[in-house]
Amino acid sequence: MVAGDSMRPGLHPGDRLLVDYRRRPAPGDLVVARTPGRPVSVKRAAERRTTELGESGWWLLSDNPAVGTDSRTFGAVADSDVVAVVVRRIWPLTCRRAVPDSNGA
């Protein structure tokens, strides 16, 4: 379930998401990741980067950066901390569709 406003306008607090734990992320995908200070967060996988420890990882961004924290604050996130790719929003029913891309479409 989405909490917070960091992914507005595409996702809203209370939205429920269908995720795929086996799918590898691609740039532009919404992902579920373990981030510092939170058990998991939904963020946009912007591009491949190397972490401070030299591991392969992702640069994760909020769609609403004025509200959320993302890789601009905590740096690149290791591949092992990106746990799933968001496939679609399943709740509320009126918004049951594929998740928006980085332009909100």
N, C-alpha and C positions, 0 to 999 in steps of 0.2 A: 504494500500500500504506500502511495506517495505521501510524504509528510513535508511540509514547508513549501515555499514559493520559488525555490531556486530554478525550477524547470518550467515556470510559466513563460509564455502563454500556452504552450502545448500540453503540459500536464498540470493538474491541480491537486491540492491536498485532498486526500480521500480516494483518488483514482486507484483502481486496482489493475495490475498489469500481468499479462501472460509473458513468462520469460523462458528462454531456452538455455539450459545449463551446458549443452554440448556445442552450441554454435560459437564459432570464433568471431570476435568483433571485426568490423570494418570501419574505416573512418566515416563519421557521421552517424553511426549507430548509437542508440541509447543503451547504456549498460548499467548493471548493478555491480557495484564495486565496494570493497572494504576501503574506507578512507580514514585518515587520522581523526580521532575524536568522535567517530560514529561507527556503529556496527556495520551498516551498509548505506550506500547512497545511490541514487539514480543520477547519472551524469552522461554527457555526450562524449563519446570517444572521438577526439579531434584529430589526433595524429599519433604515429608511433614515436616514442622517445626512449631514451635510456635513463634509468633511475640513478640516483646519487650513488648507489652501490654497484652500478654497472650492469644491472639486469635489464632485459628487454621489457618495455612497458608501454603505457599509454598516457598521453596528455589528455586529461578529462576536464571538460568545461561545463559550467552551468549555462542554461539558456537565458537566465536572468541574473547576470553577474553582480548586479547591485545588491542582491539579497543573499546569494549563496556563496559558499567557499568552494574552490575547485583547485586545479593544479597550479593556478597562479599563486595560490597560498601554500599548498603542501607539496608541490612538485609532481613529477611523473609517478604513476602508480604501476607497480609490477604486474606482469601478465597474470601471475598467480593470485593477485588480489582482485582481478576482474572476474567475477564469478558467473555472470549470465548476461545474455543479450536480450533486451526487451523486444518482444515480437508484436504485441498489440495491447491496447487498453481494453479491458473487459468490463469495467464498471466505472462510471454509471452506464447503464444500457444505452442511453441516448448518444453516448460518445464511443460506442463500441466499434473501433476501427483501428487500422494500422497507426502506429505512433507517428507523430509529425517529424519531418526532417528538420534540419537546422534552421530553415527559413519559416517554420511553422506550417508548412503545407501538408 
